[in-house]
Structure formats: C-alpha cells, structure tokens
Amino acid sequence: MKRLWAIFTASLFIVSISTVAASPKDKVTISVLKGPSGLSGAWMMSELSRTSPDEFEFITVSSADMVVAKLLNGEIDAGVLPVNVAAKLYNAGVSVQVLAIVGNGMVKFLTTDPTVQGLADLKGKTIYIAGQKATPDYVFQYLCAQKGLSAGTDYVPVYSLAYPEIAAGLASGKIAYAVLPEPFAAQAISKNRDIKTPIDITKEWRAATNQSDYPMSLFVARSSLVESSPEKIGILVDSYRASIQKALQDPAVTGKLAESLGLGISTQIATIAIPISNFVFIGAARAVPSIEALLSVFLQFDPVSIGGIMPNRSFYAPIQ
C-alpha cells in the first residue's frame, strides 16, 4: 500500500489532470489484474478480444498500483481497484467513475486456538493481518472497536508478512491468529485441520452496519468514456457481468482460460479460488450504500486513505 501511495502521489505531479480527462480513444483499453482478482474478468477479456478487437483491447497488470499509474498516464480507460484507492483518485480530481462492485467481502479470521469464540476473546493476542491500511485491516479494526478492542492497545496487529507467508505460517502452526482474504485462507485451512474460522467477518459487518456485505473491488472507468461512449460502457458492463456468471458456473473451464490468457494463476488454484472469492456484479447505482458504509470506516481510521472526504454522487456512474 505504501508503494501504491508513492506511485499515486508522484503520478499526480507528473501527469496533468487534463491528460487524464482527455477524450477517449477509438479503442477502449482495459486492465485486468493478474492473480485471483483477475479471474472474474477472464471471459470478458477473451470474448471482447475475439468479437470486438477494433473497439476493445486488454492488458494484464500485476498490481493495483500499476492500474493507478496507467489510469493517470492515459494508458488505460478502465480497470479494477480497491474501494479506497478509487475514492482517493476521485477526490484528488482524477475523473473516474465507479461502474460496479465486482468483488465483495472475502476476508476470514483464522486461528488454531480453540478457546476463541468471538472478537472479545482476542484481547492480548498477536494477530497477523493481511494488508496494512487496506480493507481487511480497517474492517477488522472497526469490528474490534465495536467490542471495545483497540489495535495496539488490546491486541497486537502484525503487518510484516505477505498473504502467502501468513497462509504458510498458519499451516505450519507458527502463526496462531490471522486475518486473511481468500483464496489464501482456504489454502491454509487445506493444509492444517486445526485451523478454524470461529469469527464470521461478514456476519459481524452485517450486524454493525446493517449492510449485507462489504465491497473489496470496484470496476472503474474514465468519466469521459462514461459520458461520451455510453454504448461502449454498456457493452463493457454487460460483458463483465456475463464474465462473472460464466466464471461462477464453470470454475474449471474458467481456470484453463485464465491460464491461457496469462493471468498468472494456475488452473488448479483458479478452480479452487473462484467459488470462494465472492465475485459479484452490483451496478454503481445500487452499490452506493455498501460503498459508503466501507468508506465511512476508512474515514474513521485514516481519512487520508480516501482523500479526506466522502466522494459525492458523481463518483457513481448510472449503472444498474
């Protein structure tokens, strides 16, 4: 995340807002993330490349910071970003709009400690958390705060390990408590039957916010493209919606497709990841309450992480 913010800040100085807001090219360029997140877009990437190569092209990127950089330098027109990153771009004056939520909550609390039954039982524990200052971190902090637990005072958060390292530590028994997204959580559980998930993060979120789930990933596009090419946005939205449906219907075939497209994930892992990654397609017009509930948490713990204010309604494209 620190690297992402550094690239984001530097790029704002290098790239003028006028370049970012420029009229869209004849061909729309979409980035697709390598790894589990990109699996939802595999069919979109394949189908539109085949049926409409003169209108749409796709590039694969390895991280969200690359999506930010390529949006800022005008290299891409649309891509998937974490919720807070998209909000920070918008609040910084970058003309982007949310098209849809494409990934909902998939964060798990994992432990080998059979005495843990709820969040209140975590007092005094050392907990390895995936993604400092990212959605897993702040959602967990928020839910703990509802039970009177404060990070650094009532429990010790550790952010020094990457997702695979946390999963490996859980599997080997070196880590007893962790907050980890899918599919890494499932990978850890598959290697150690003593790992349990006694705390349901989504259930706790639902009780605290009255929202059915929390968003993890947003599909965003340049405002100029949304305004000037609604027909292309319509094709893109319909294709992504269908892509997610196809992925959920046939994870194995989708995994083979993703591997052939160079999305950096094997067919075997993709087949496991798709059913548990909580891919959804919720149009921006319907997603406002869910997104704002999550951004409110970022505002509470780290306002700078979303640009200091709640984005206004022009942040959301009129997509159902």
Buried (B, 14 or more C-beta within 10 A) or exposed (E): BEEBBEBBEEBBEEBEEEEBBEEBEEEBBBBBBBBBBBBBBBBBBBBBEEEBEEBBBBBBBEBBBBBBBBBBEBBBBBBBBBBBBBBBBBBBEBBBBBBBBBBBBBBBBBBBBEEBEEBEBBEEBEBBBBBBBBBBBBBBBBBBBEBEBEBEEBBEBBEEBEBEBBBBBBBEEEBBBBBBBBBBBBBBBEEBEEBBEBBEBBEBBBEBBEBEBBBBBBBBBBBBBBBEBEEBBEBBBEBBBBBBBBBBEBBEBBBBBBBEBEBBBBBEBBBBBBBBBBBBBBBBBEBBEBBBBBBEBBBEBBEEBBBEEBBEEEBBBEBE
